[in-house]
Amino acid sequence: MATNKKKRKTNKGNVALIVTCSILAIILIIVLCMYLLVKSYIGKINKVDRDDWNNITSSAGEIQTGEDGNIISETTMPDEINSSGAENFGDGEGEERDYVKNIVLIGVDNRHFENVLYNPGNSDAIILVSFNSKTKKVYLTSIMRDTAAYIQYPESMKAKNSSLKDGYDKINRANAVGGPEFLLDIIEGNFKIKVDDYILVDFYSLIDIIDILGGIPMTLTDAEAEAANNYIRDMDFDRGITDWETANVLSGGGSLILNGVQAVGYSRERQTTGSDFNRTSRQRAVIEQIIIKAKKMSVTQLNDLANAILPKVYTNMSESEILGMVADAVTYLGYDLEQYRVPFDNMYESVNGNLLPDYEATNEKLQDIIFATE
């Protein structure tokens, strides 16, 4: 009898082991399927090496060229200011902390986006996105397109275009001349913030994102609506909308639900009061609403969004880095959002149409914000 009891206990133990293994196998299969699904989405993203941007044509973006085809580079600052910029430009790596992840979001107005490696365009939206795990906050810092940044061209670029001259210029020009990797070098050299990663999208991609989300809520003045309509008509014409003059035109301001082209038109306009200062604020407001909507996306919406947008996204992040960001996404979505704009108020001067920051004060304040510990 004792032998039979022992046999029954063994059988029960075997059953428990089999059930446990089966559960673990099911969990493993689910995790594997999720991993493969996420990996298949990531495979749609254009992952670009630094050397791939060497094919940029001399006529990229809105850059003027001479009769020889070389880029015309005329610094807009006096020699003494350019000299001080050369002294302050950081040759080493910028500041970094292990609890902060910095990514630059670059928005370009490129109407032939399939040729982005040859014509990346001016970066009309430059937003430093900083994820701080100590403060549990995401900091969005817009760098205005008219910010005067000291641009130091490497010898390899000067060899291709003899007209390139080191000196202050609008920061949005760096992307058109040398691509996003070069823009990161200029951001790091001027603002002394370590940033290795970028995500580049075209404004037309934002149209698709917002439409898939079902539009975003935004409050506009009548003047903003009228100014946005100029961009809306222009983008609809470029997209081949037959009734482009009226299709998505706003009838006036108010609390509205903006579709993709309307929201992008609103974020791009700078004809109303505040010019580019308020435009950067509108860009951050649109991004904030996209994040709010993204938190509530259905599986179907996520799938549609991934398939429509990811092939139009360019980044230098590796597959493993992107997977890491995906894994952290749930955590990041729970962070509070804070918005800033550079140049900071009372920390810049206007010189020949450029906004020249007091870089020493600016960099100190910027680092205090994104590297905060509480």
Contacts in CASP RR format, 6 or more apart in sequence:
PFRMAT RR
TARGET T0000
AUTHOR 0000-0000-0000
METHOD contacts of the structure
MODEL  1
MATNKKKRKTNKGNVALIVTCSILAIILIIVLCMYLLVKSYIGKINKVDR
DDWNNITSSAGEIQTGEDGNIISETTMPDEINSSGAENFGDGEGEERDYV
KNIVLIGVDNRHFENVLYNPGNSDAIILVSFNSKTKKVYLTSIMRDTAAY
IQYPESMKAKNSSLKDGYDKINRANAVGGPEFLLDIIEGNFKIKVDDYIL
VDFYSLIDIIDILGGIPMTLTDAEAEAANNYIRDMDFDRGITDWETANVL
SGGGSLILNGVQAVGYSRERQTTGSDFNRTSRQRAVIEQIIIKAKKMSVT
QLNDLANAILPKVYTNMSESEILGMVADAVTYLGYDLEQYRVPFDNMYES
VNGNLLPDYEATNEKLQDIIFATE
38 323 0 8 1.000
38 326 0 8 1.000
39 319 0 8 1.000
39 323 0 8 1.000
41 306 0 8 1.000
41 310 0 8 1.000
42 310 0 8 1.000
42 319 0 8 1.000
42 322 0 8 1.000
42 323 0 8 1.000
42 326 0 8 1.000
43 310 0 8 1.000
43 319 0 8 1.000
44 306 0 8 1.000
44 307 0 8 1.000
44 310 0 8 1.000
44 311 0 8 1.000
45 310 0 8 1.000
45 311 0 8 1.000
45 313 0 8 1.000
45 314 0 8 1.000
45 315 0 8 1.000
45 322 0 8 1.000
46 311 0 8 1.000
46 313 0 8 1.000
46 314 0 8 1.000
46 315 0 8 1.000
47 315 0 8 1.000
47 316 0 8 1.000
47 317 0 8 1.000
47 318 0 8 1.000
47 319 0 8 1.000
48 117 0 8 1.000
48 314 0 8 1.000
48 315 0 8 1.000
48 316 0 8 1.000
49 316 0 8 1.000
50 181 0 8 1.000
50 316 0 8 1.000
52 117 0 8 1.000
53 117 0 8 1.000
53 120 0 8 1.000
53 178 0 8 1.000
53 179 0 8 1.000
53 180 0 8 1.000
53 181 0 8 1.000
53 182 0 8 1.000
54 156 0 8 1.000
55 117 0 8 1.000
55 118 0 8 1.000
56 117 0 8 1.000
56 118 0 8 1.000
56 119 0 8 1.000
56 120 0 8 1.000
56 176 0 8 1.000
56 177 0 8 1.000
56 178 0 8 1.000
56 179 0 8 1.000
57 118 0 8 1.000
57 119 0 8 1.000
58 65 0 8 1.000
58 69 0 8 1.000
58 70 0 8 1.000
58 71 0 8 1.000
58 160 0 8 1.000
58 161 0 8 1.000
59 65 0 8 1.000
59 69 0 8 1.000
59 119 0 8 1.000
60 118 0 8 1.000
60 119 0 8 1.000
60 120 0 8 1.000
60 121 0 8 1.000
60 176 0 8 1.000
60 177 0 8 1.000
60 178 0 8 1.000
61 110 0 8 1.000
61 119 0 8 1.000
61 120 0 8 1.000
61 121 0 8 1.000
61 122 0 8 1.000
61 176 0 8 1.000
62 121 0 8 1.000
62 122 0 8 1.000
62 176 0 8 1.000
63 71 0 8 1.000
63 72 0 8 1.000
63 173 0 8 1.000
63 176 0 8 1.000
63 177 0 8 1.000
64 71 0 8 1.000
64 72 0 8 1.000
65 71 0 8 1.000
65 72 0 8 1.000
66 72 0 8 1.000
66 163 0 8 1.000
70 161 0 8 1.000
70 162 0 8 1.000
70 163 0 8 1.000
71 161 0 8 1.000
71 163 0 8 1.000
71 164 0 8 1.000
71 177 0 8 1.000
72 163 0 8 1.000
73 161 0 8 1.000
73 163 0 8 1.000
73 164 0 8 1.000
73 165 0 8 1.000
73 169 0 8 1.000
74 165 0 8 1.000
75 82 0 8 1.000
75 165 0 8 1.000
75 166 0 8 1.000
75 167 0 8 1.000
75 168 0 8 1.000
75 169 0 8 1.000
76 148 0 8 1.000
76 168 0 8 1.000
76 169 0 8 1.000
76 351 0 8 1.000
76 352 0 8 1.000
76 353 0 8 1.000
76 354 0 8 1.000
77 148 0 8 1.000
77 167 0 8 1.000
77 168 0 8 1.000
77 351 0 8 1.000
77 352 0 8 1.000
77 354 0 8 1.000
77 356 0 8 1.000
81 168 0 8 1.000
81 351 0 8 1.000
81 356 0 8 1.000
82 150 0 8 1.000
82 166 0 8 1.000
82 167 0 8 1.000
82 168 0 8 1.000
85 150 0 8 1.000
85 167 0 8 1.000
85 168 0 8 1.000
86 150 0 8 1.000
86 152 0 8 1.000
86 166 0 8 1.000
86 167 0 8 1.000
88 150 0 8 1.000
88 190 0 8 1.000
88 359 0 8 1.000
88 360 0 8 1.000
89 150 0 8 1.000
89 152 0 8 1.000
89 189 0 8 1.000
89 190 0 8 1.000
90 188 0 8 1.000
90 189 0 8 1.000
90 190 0 8 1.000
90 192 0 8 1.000
91 189 0 8 1.000
92 189 0 8 1.000
93 188 0 8 1.000
93 194 0 8 1.000
94 188 0 8 1.000
94 189 0 8 1.000
94 192 0 8 1.000
94 193 0 8 1.000
94 194 0 8 1.000
95 192 0 8 1.000
95 193 0 8 1.000
95 194 0 8 1.000
95 367 0 8 1.000
95 371 0 8 1.000
96 102 0 8 1.000
96 193 0 8 1.000
96 194 0 8 1.000
97 371 0 8 1.000
99 132 0 8 1.000
99 133 0 8 1.000
99 134 0 8 1.000
99 373 0 8 1.000
100 130 0 8 1.000
100 131 0 8 1.000
100 132 0 8 1.000
100 133 0 8 1.000
100 370 0 8 1.000
100 371 0 8 1.000
101 130 0 8 1.000
101 131 0 8 1.000
102 128 0 8 1.000
102 129 0 8 1.000
102 130 0 8 1.000
102 131 0 8 1.000
102 193 0 8 1.000
102 194 0 8 1.000
102 195 0 8 1.000
102 196 0 8 1.000
102 197 0 8 1.000
102 370 0 8 1.000
103 128 0 8 1.000
103 129 0 8 1.000
103 131 0 8 1.000
103 195 0 8 1.000
103 197 0 8 1.000
103 198 0 8 1.000
103 199 0 8 1.000
104 126 0 8 1.000
104 127 0 8 1.000
104 128 0 8 1.000
104 129 0 8 1.000
104 180 0 8 1.000
104 183 0 8 1.000
104 184 0 8 1.000
104 187 0 8 1.000
104 195 0 8 1.000
104 197 0 8 1.000
104 198 0 8 1.000
104 199 0 8 1.000
105 125 0 8 1.000
105 126 0 8 1.000
105 127 0 8 1.000
105 128 0 8 1.000
105 129 0 8 1.000
105 198 0 8 1.000
105 199 0 8 1.000
105 201 0 8 1.000
105 287 0 8 1.000
106 123 0 8 1.000
106 125 0 8 1.000
106 126 0 8 1.000
106 175 0 8 1.000
106 180 0 8 1.000
106 183 0 8 1.000
106 198 0 8 1.000
106 199 0 8 1.000
106 200 0 8 1.000
106 201 0 8 1.000
107 123 0 8 1.000
107 124 0 8 1.000
107 125 0 8 1.000
107 126 0 8 1.000
107 200 0 8 1.000
107 201 0 8 1.000
107 202 0 8 1.000
107 203 0 8 1.000
108 116 0 8 1.000
108 120 0 8 1.000
108 121 0 8 1.000
108 122 0 8 1.000
108 123 0 8 1.000
108 124 0 8 1.000
108 125 0 8 1.000
108 175 0 8 1.000
108 200 0 8 1.000
108 201 0 8 1.000
108 202 0 8 1.000
108 203 0 8 1.000
109 121 0 8 1.000
109 122 0 8 1.000
109 124 0 8 1.000
109 202 0 8 1.000
109 203 0 8 1.000
109 268 0 8 1.000
110 116 0 8 1.000
110 119 0 8 1.000
110 120 0 8 1.000
110 121 0 8 1.000
110 202 0 8 1.000
111 204 0 8 1.000
111 238 0 8 1.000
112 119 0 8 1.000
113 202 0 8 1.000
113 204 0 8 1.000
113 205 0 8 1.000
113 312 0 8 1.000
116 200 0 8 1.000
116 202 0 8 1.000
116 314 0 8 1.000
120 175 0 8 1.000
120 176 0 8 1.000
120 178 0 8 1.000
120 179 0 8 1.000
120 180 0 8 1.000
120 200 0 8 1.000
121 175 0 8 1.000
121 176 0 8 1.000
122 145 0 8 1.000
122 172 0 8 1.000
122 173 0 8 1.000
122 175 0 8 1.000
122 176 0 8 1.000
123 145 0 8 1.000
123 171 0 8 1.000
123 172 0 8 1.000
123 174 0 8 1.000
123 175 0 8 1.000
123 176 0 8 1.000
123 180 0 8 1.000
123 183 0 8 1.000
124 145 0 8 1.000
124 172 0 8 1.000
124 203 0 8 1.000
124 268 0 8 1.000
125 142 0 8 1.000
125 145 0 8 1.000
125 203 0 8 1.000
125 267 0 8 1.000
125 280 0 8 1.000
125 283 0 8 1.000
126 142 0 8 1.000
126 143 0 8 1.000
126 145 0 8 1.000
126 171 0 8 1.000
126 172 0 8 1.000
126 183 0 8 1.000
126 187 0 8 1.000
127 140 0 8 1.000
127 141 0 8 1.000
127 142 0 8 1.000
127 143 0 8 1.000
127 283 0 8 1.000
127 284 0 8 1.000
127 287 0 8 1.000
128 139 0 8 1.000
128 140 0 8 1.000
128 141 0 8 1.000
128 143 0 8 1.000
128 187 0 8 1.000
128 193 0 8 1.000
128 195 0 8 1.000
128 370 0 8 1.000
129 138 0 8 1.000
129 139 0 8 1.000
129 140 0 8 1.000
130 138 0 8 1.000
130 139 0 8 1.000
130 141 0 8 1.000
130 370 0 8 1.000
131 138 0 8 1.000
131 328 0 8 1.000
131 332 0 8 1.000
131 335 0 8 1.000
132 138 0 8 1.000
132 139 0 8 1.000
132 335 0 8 1.000
132 370 0 8 1.000
132 371 0 8 1.000
132 372 0 8 1.000
134 372 0 8 1.000
134 373 0 8 1.000
134 374 0 8 1.000
135 372 0 8 1.000
135 373 0 8 1.000
135 374 0 8 1.000
136 334 0 8 1.000
136 335 0 8 1.000
136 336 0 8 1.000
137 335 0 8 1.000
137 336 0 8 1.000
137 337 0 8 1.000
137 338 0 8 1.000
137 372 0 8 1.000
138 332 0 8 1.000
138 335 0 8 1.000
138 336 0 8 1.000
138 337 0 8 1.000
138 338 0 8 1.000
139 338 0 8 1.000
139 339 0 8 1.000
139 340 0 8 1.000
139 369 0 8 1.000
139 370 0 8 1.000
140 284 0 8 1.000
140 287 0 8 1.000
140 288 0 8 1.000
140 337 0 8 1.000
140 338 0 8 1.000
140 339 0 8 1.000
140 340 0 8 1.000
141 339 0 8 1.000
141 340 0 8 1.000
141 341 0 8 1.000
141 342 0 8 1.000
141 366 0 8 1.000
141 369 0 8 1.000
141 370 0 8 1.000
142 280 0 8 1.000
142 281 0 8 1.000
142 283 0 8 1.000
142 284 0 8 1.000
142 339 0 8 1.000
142 340 0 8 1.000
142 341 0 8 1.000
142 342 0 8 1.000
143 171 0 8 1.000
143 187 0 8 1.000
143 191 0 8 1.000
143 342 0 8 1.000
144 171 0 8 1.000
144 276 0 8 1.000
144 277 0 8 1.000
144 280 0 8 1.000
144 341 0 8 1.000
144 342 0 8 1.000
144 343 0 8 1.000
144 355 0 8 1.000
145 170 0 8 1.000
145 171 0 8 1.000
145 172 0 8 1.000
145 276 0 8 1.000
146 170 0 8 1.000
146 172 0 8 1.000
146 276 0 8 1.000
146 353 0 8 1.000
146 354 0 8 1.000
146 355 0 8 1.000
147 170 0 8 1.000
147 171 0 8 1.000
147 342 0 8 1.000
147 343 0 8 1.000
147 354 0 8 1.000
147 355 0 8 1.000
147 357 0 8 1.000
148 168 0 8 1.000
148 169 0 8 1.000
148 170 0 8 1.000
148 171 0 8 1.000
148 351 0 8 1.000
148 354 0 8 1.000
148 355 0 8 1.000
148 356 0 8 1.000
148 357 0 8 1.000
149 168 0 8 1.000
149 169 0 8 1.000
149 170 0 8 1.000
149 171 0 8 1.000
149 174 0 8 1.000
149 186 0 8 1.000
149 187 0 8 1.000
149 190 0 8 1.000
150 166 0 8 1.000
150 167 0 8 1.000
150 168 0 8 1.000
150 186 0 8 1.000
150 189 0 8 1.000
150 190 0 8 1.000
151 166 0 8 1.000
151 167 0 8 1.000
151 168 0 8 1.000
151 169 0 8 1.000
151 171 0 8 1.000
151 173 0 8 1.000
151 174 0 8 1.000
151 177 0 8 1.000
151 186 0 8 1.000
152 166 0 8 1.000
152 167 0 8 1.000
152 186 0 8 1.000
152 189 0 8 1.000
153 164 0 8 1.000
153 165 0 8 1.000
153 166 0 8 1.000
153 177 0 8 1.000
157 164 0 8 1.000
157 177 0 8 1.000
157 178 0 8 1.000
157 182 0 8 1.000
158 164 0 8 1.000
164 177 0 8 1.000
168 354 0 8 1.000
168 356 0 8 1.000
169 354 0 8 1.000
170 354 0 8 1.000
171 183 0 8 1.000
171 186 0 8 1.000
171 187 0 8 1.000
171 190 0 8 1.000
174 182 0 8 1.000
174 183 0 8 1.000
174 185 0 8 1.000
174 186 0 8 1.000
175 182 0 8 1.000
175 183 0 8 1.000
180 198 0 8 1.000
180 200 0 8 1.000
180 314 0 8 1.000
180 316 0 8 1.000
181 198 0 8 1.000
181 316 0 8 1.000
183 198 0 8 1.000
184 195 0 8 1.000
184 196 0 8 1.000
184 198 0 8 1.000
187 193 0 8 1.000
187 195 0 8 1.000
188 194 0 8 1.000
188 195 0 8 1.000
190 359 0 8 1.000
191 342 0 8 1.000
191 359 0 8 1.000
191 362 0 8 1.000
191 363 0 8 1.000
191 366 0 8 1.000
192 363 0 8 1.000
192 367 0 8 1.000
193 363 0 8 1.000
193 366 0 8 1.000
193 367 0 8 1.000
193 370 0 8 1.000
196 316 0 8 1.000
197 315 0 8 1.000
197 316 0 8 1.000
197 317 0 8 1.000
197 321 0 8 1.000
198 315 0 8 1.000
198 316 0 8 1.000
199 313 0 8 1.000
199 314 0 8 1.000
199 315 0 8 1.000
199 317 0 8 1.000
200 313 0 8 1.000
200 314 0 8 1.000
200 315 0 8 1.000
201 309 0 8 1.000
201 312 0 8 1.000
201 313 0 8 1.000
201 314 0 8 1.000
202 312 0 8 1.000
203 235 0 8 1.000
203 264 0 8 1.000
203 268 0 8 1.000
204 235 0 8 1.000
204 238 0 8 1.000
204 239 0 8 1.000
204 264 0 8 1.000
204 312 0 8 1.000
205 309 0 8 1.000
205 312 0 8 1.000
205 313 0 8 1.000
206 260 0 8 1.000
206 263 0 8 1.000
206 264 0 8 1.000
206 267 0 8 1.000
206 286 0 8 1.000
207 235 0 8 1.000
207 260 0 8 1.000
207 261 0 8 1.000
207 263 0 8 1.000
207 264 0 8 1.000
208 260 0 8 1.000
208 308 0 8 1.000
208 309 0 8 1.000
208 312 0 8 1.000
209 260 0 8 1.000
209 290 0 8 1.000
209 305 0 8 1.000
209 308 0 8 1.000
209 309 0 8 1.000
210 216 0 8 1.000
210 258 0 8 1.000
210 259 0 8 1.000
210 260 0 8 1.000
210 263 0 8 1.000
210 264 0 8 1.000
210 286 0 8 1.000
210 290 0 8 1.000
211 259 0 8 1.000
211 260 0 8 1.000
212 301 0 8 1.000
212 304 0 8 1.000
212 305 0 8 1.000
212 308 0 8 1.000
212 309 0 8 1.000
213 290 0 8 1.000
213 293 0 8 1.000
213 294 0 8 1.000
213 297 0 8 1.000
213 301 0 8 1.000
213 305 0 8 1.000
214 257 0 8 1.000
214 259 0 8 1.000
214 293 0 8 1.000
215 257 0 8 1.000
215 258 0 8 1.000
215 259 0 8 1.000
215 260 0 8 1.000
215 263 0 8 1.000
215 293 0 8 1.000
216 257 0 8 1.000
216 258 0 8 1.000
216 260 0 8 1.000
216 263 0 8 1.000
216 286 0 8 1.000
216 289 0 8 1.000
216 290 0 8 1.000
216 293 0 8 1.000
217 255 0 8 1.000
217 256 0 8 1.000
217 257 0 8 1.000
217 258 0 8 1.000
217 289 0 8 1.000
218 255 0 8 1.000
218 256 0 8 1.000
218 257 0 8 1.000
218 258 0 8 1.000
218 263 0 8 1.000
218 266 0 8 1.000
218 285 0 8 1.000
218 286 0 8 1.000
218 289 0 8 1.000
219 253 0 8 1.000
219 254 0 8 1.000
219 255 0 8 1.000
219 256 0 8 1.000
220 228 0 8 1.000
220 250 0 8 1.000
220 252 0 8 1.000
220 253 0 8 1.000
220 254 0 8 1.000
220 256 0 8 1.000
220 266 0 8 1.000
221 253 0 8 1.000
221 254 0 8 1.000
221 272 0 8 1.000
222 252 0 8 1.000
222 253 0 8 1.000
223 272 0 8 1.000
223 273 0 8 1.000
224 253 0 8 1.000
224 266 0 8 1.000
224 269 0 8 1.000
224 272 0 8 1.000
225 250 0 8 1.000
225 251 0 8 1.000
225 252 0 8 1.000
225 253 0 8 1.000
225 254 0 8 1.000
225 266 0 8 1.000
226 250 0 8 1.000
226 252 0 8 1.000
227 269 0 8 1.000
227 270 0 8 1.000
227 271 0 8 1.000
227 272 0 8 1.000
228 250 0 8 1.000
228 262 0 8 1.000
228 265 0 8 1.000
228 266 0 8 1.000
228 268 0 8 1.000
228 269 0 8 1.000
229 249 0 8 1.000
229 250 0 8 1.000
230 269 0 8 1.000
230 271 0 8 1.000
231 264 0 8 1.000
231 265 0 8 1.000
231 268 0 8 1.000
231 269 0 8 1.000
232 248 0 8 1.000
232 249 0 8 1.000
232 250 0 8 1.000
232 261 0 8 1.000
232 262 0 8 1.000
232 265 0 8 1.000
233 244 0 8 1.000
233 245 0 8 1.000
233 249 0 8 1.000
235 261 0 8 1.000
235 264 0 8 1.000
235 265 0 8 1.000
236 244 0 8 1.000
236 247 0 8 1.000
236 248 0 8 1.000
236 261 0 8 1.000
237 244 0 8 1.000
239 261 0 8 1.000
241 247 0 8 1.000
241 248 0 8 1.000
248 259 0 8 1.000
248 261 0 8 1.000
248 262 0 8 1.000
250 256 0 8 1.000
250 262 0 8 1.000
256 262 0 8 1.000
258 266 0 8 1.000
263 286 0 8 1.000
263 289 0 8 1.000
264 286 0 8 1.000
266 282 0 8 1.000
266 286 0 8 1.000
267 279 0 8 1.000
267 282 0 8 1.000
267 283 0 8 1.000
267 285 0 8 1.000
267 286 0 8 1.000
268 279 0 8 1.000
269 279 0 8 1.000
269 282 0 8 1.000
270 276 0 8 1.000
270 278 0 8 1.000
270 279 0 8 1.000
272 278 0 8 1.000
277 341 0 8 1.000
280 341 0 8 1.000
281 339 0 8 1.000
281 341 0 8 1.000
284 339 0 8 1.000
284 341 0 8 1.000
288 337 0 8 1.000
288 339 0 8 1.000
291 333 0 8 1.000
291 337 0 8 1.000
294 333 0 8 1.000
295 333 0 8 1.000
297 305 0 8 1.000
315 322 0 8 1.000
317 325 0 8 1.000
338 369 0 8 1.000
340 366 0 8 1.000
340 369 0 8 1.000
342 357 0 8 1.000
342 362 0 8 1.000
342 366 0 8 1.000
343 355 0 8 1.000
343 357 0 8 1.000
343 362 0 8 1.000
344 357 0 8 1.000
344 361 0 8 1.000
344 362 0 8 1.000
344 365 0 8 1.000
347 357 0 8 1.000
347 358 0 8 1.000
347 361 0 8 1.000
347 362 0 8 1.000
347 365 0 8 1.000
348 355 0 8 1.000
348 356 0 8 1.000
348 357 0 8 1.000
348 358 0 8 1.000
348 362 0 8 1.000
349 355 0 8 1.000
349 356 0 8 1.000
349 358 0 8 1.000
350 356 0 8 1.000
END
